């Protein structure tokens, strides 16, 4: 009976850890989306500048 209780307690701990990892991954995904949104306009501007530089050289 004690082994069942210990196993159940172990599963509870694992479930808690899995939940914390899930929440952390969700937050990281949101942070990546926010960063991508901030960098995308700069990336577009850089590509335009590269294209115009290539046109003037060629």
C-alpha positions as CSV (number, residue, x, y, z in Angstrom):
1,X,0.0,0.0,0.0
2,X,2.9,2.4,0.8
3,X,4.5,1.7,-2.6
4,X,1.2,2.8,-4.3
5,X,1.2,6.0,-2.3
6,X,4.8,6.7,-3.1
7,X,4.3,6.0,-6.8
8,X,1.2,8.3,-6.8
9,X,3.2,11.0,-5.1
10,X,5.9,10.6,-7.7
11,X,3.4,11.0,-10.5
12,X,2.0,14.1,-8.9
13,X,5.5,15.6,-8.8
14,X,6.1,14.7,-12.5
15,X,2.8,16.2,-13.5
16,X,3.6,19.4,-11.7
17,X,7.0,19.6,-13.4
18,X,5.4,18.9,-16.8
19,X,2.9,21.6,-16.2
20,X,5.7,24.1,-15.3
21,X,7.6,23.2,-18.5
22,X,4.4,23.6,-20.6
23,X,3.8,27.1,-19.1
24,X,7.5,28.0,-19.7
25,X,7.3,26.9,-23.3
26,X,4.1,28.9,-23.9
27,X,5.8,32.0,-22.5
28,X,8.9,31.4,-24.6
29,X,6.7,31.0,-27.7
30,X,5.0,34.4,-27.0
31,X,8.4,36.0,-26.5
32,X,9.6,34.7,-29.8
33,X,6.6,36.0,-31.6
34,X,7.0,39.4,-30.0
35,X,10.7,39.5,-31.0
36,X,9.9,38.3,-34.5
37,X,7.3,41.1,-34.8
38,X,9.9,43.7,-33.7
39,X,12.6,42.4,-36.0
40,X,10.6,41.8,-39.2
41,X,10.3,45.5,-40.3
42,X,14.0,45.9,-39.8
43,X,14.7,42.8,-41.8
44,X,12.5,44.1,-44.7
45,X,14.3,47.4,-44.6
46,X,17.7,45.7,-44.8
47,X,16.6,43.5,-47.7
48,X,15.4,46.6,-49.6
49,X,18.7,48.3,-48.9
50,X,20.6,45.3,-50.2
51,X,18.5,45.2,-53.4
52,X,19.0,48.8,-54.1
53,X,22.7,48.4,-53.4
54,X,22.9,45.5,-55.9
55,X,21.0,47.6,-58.5
56,X,23.4,50.5,-58.2
57,X,26.5,48.2,-58.5
58,X,25.1,46.2,-61.4
